């Protein structure tokens, strides 16, 4: 059944959409959703300076903790669908609160969000469901961690248990570095998120991101993507929230995908059902393709950033209908996502010093941007008193381009990046190096 035929059968209104969040992910979701002619208004709470540049979009300011005022305003706006972008409000249970107030919400409750908000819970979930993942140890003290690290033949990966904005994972090269990372976390580097530490055996192979839109029982797969977590070229430096991405990933063969569906995606949804967790939202599977096959590195309970910015331009106008069907628990299981046959790539422009301390408030200057098959999604921006766009975050802009091959995609992205300037602008020069010809990478440097 095509999404077009679903559209004709669906009588549910889709005029007024609310997107919660303030990053490039939320702007890219709004950009994809506004394509549908049924949609009249998209409200972004709180959004950023670039949100208003998107067709049909308006920023609104409401306190997510004042549920009475929030729900009153949303009823006044006749909101037909709520899409929650970031992990924190999902982990705090906003999705279930809004559902209890009779809103259709795309985003799991706090119980489903534990897949991301507690790495130890997620690892135990995988172990119980026999889902392939790295061996792990849940530790609550530095002494306990040292004993495990010293016994291990190799250095162990160190993860803060709770939410740490994508920065709570350390991949040390020595046992001493594993111990130092563990000590930093226990000393409060990530606050309450570091009260428990997960130690993992190192596994090797290329990483890939797989997204499933889920209605609680059934699911639809989005195009795969590959993220670049490390700050610097050649995949070096500290972990970040993501420095760029591309989609789809050529390494994701039909055989791998069939294996992932059978061994990971469907067992995950089945296990959620057994635990009476009604998961309505996107399931993100961060995977590593090892010599022994695909293994789960992590779950996310929301769209990845910057994978979301990369994938959204590939979606057709009826993407929002799938979100609504998931929110209502109405997937048939036969839906097919109609998407562009082009390739898509994203490069993130950051503030100097990210992912550590950085300054903000610098004017953003744009030169001659080629917007054909190219989008610039604001991530960390605001307006100063003169109405000028200024930096207001670590990751400032997502430059996303599409083309018939990855060389053309990244050639355009880097060409446009040269037309953008703010004090301290930084970006990797080798995003997509896995899929670009070497001569193309050299031209970008």
ABEGO torsion letter per residue (X at the ends): XBAAAAAAABABBAABBBBBEABAAAAAAAAAAAABAABABBBBOAEBAAAAABBGBBBBBBBAABAAAAAAAAAAAGBABBBBABAAAAAAGAAAAAAAAGBBBBEBBAAAAAAAABAAAAAAAAAAAGBBBBBBBBBABAAAAAAAAAABABBBBBBBABBAGGAABBBBABAAAAAAAAAAAAAGAAEAAAABBBBBBBBBEBBBBBBBBBAGABBBBBBBBBBBABABBGGBEBBBAEAEBBOBBAABBAAAAAAAAAAAAAAAAAAAAAAGBBBBEBBBBBBBBBAAEBBBABBBABBBOAAAAAAAAABBAAAAAAAAAAAAGABAGABBBBBBABBBBBBBBBBBGOABBBBBGBBBBBBBBBABGBBBBBABBBBBAAGBBBBABABABBBBBBBABAAAAAAAAAAAAAABBBBGBBBBAABGAAABBAAAAAAAX
